[in-house]
Amino acid sequence: MSSREEIVQSIYENYDEDARLSKSRHGELEYRVTMAYIHRYLKKGCRVLELGAGTGRYSIALAKEGMDVTAIELVASNLDVLKRHAEGVTNVRALQGDATDLSMLEDESYDVTLVLGPMYHLYEKEEISSAIKEAIRVTKKGGALLFAFLSIYAIMYADYCYGNWKAGMQENYDKDLKPLRFKEQLFTGYDIVEFEDLFKDLGVEHLLTVGVDGMLEPIEKRPDFHFSDEDFDSFTRWYLTIAEKRELLGGCNHLLYICKKR
């Protein structure tokens, strides 16, 4: 049987992660909204850690803004692309590593910690807990942490309304309709409150839970979907006014849990 690390490596070796945030309107929206919220917590020259940095879209952009960035990525092929993109950018350090073990990093080293991918691919309670605790450990007191996660409801709407609903139920829910997690699932989703509860008694203050791409992914699959650049800019401005609305969160594929270390 393959390990979680091997399965995640195989996913991204056969997927164009480098284009994910630019090849679709929902990817573009995810990037724009995530960056808007990251910028709320940045100060000039602050130290930023990104875990699950992928090919470096966020890390390199933030480094170019003058931040001191450490980017950690599990998948070797993604890390190679990140390093190529980072050529000539001296204030980004790229390392291979797993979010569940940051023993190479010292306590309270970073002003802002971004966990923008690992929670999609962690299934065991111990590993989920380790990733959260490690991110908190290396963040300075008063520092902000942003954790990306997936909505189980949006996964169902986006992927299983095409003659495959029963298969989706078997993939994502147990017989009592509670979300399932296992490494062969590839991507795992959460109930919103369930994810927020992971942070109880961990020395953080919950600030916001934000949806970063709304219902755009399933809508974009319609054959008549179209946004001009002008319309998309207008849509993004509108979406930023509703991204925190509690009643809309479950319909968002990608979300951010944002907290501050006490």
Secondary structure, 3 states (H helix, E strand, C coil): CCCHHHHHHHHHHCCCHHHCCCCCHHHHHHHHHHHHHHHHHCCCCCEEEEECCCCCHHHHHHHHCCCEEEEEECCHHHHHHHHHHCCCCCCEEEEECECCECCCCCCCCEEEEEECCHHHHCCCHHHHHHHHHHHHHCEEEEEEEEEEEEEHHHHHHHHCCCCCHHHHHHHHECCCCCECCCHHHCCCCECHHHHHHCCCCCCEEEEEEEECCCCHHHHHCCCCCCCCHHHHHHHHHHHHCCCCCHHHHHHCCEEEEEEEEC
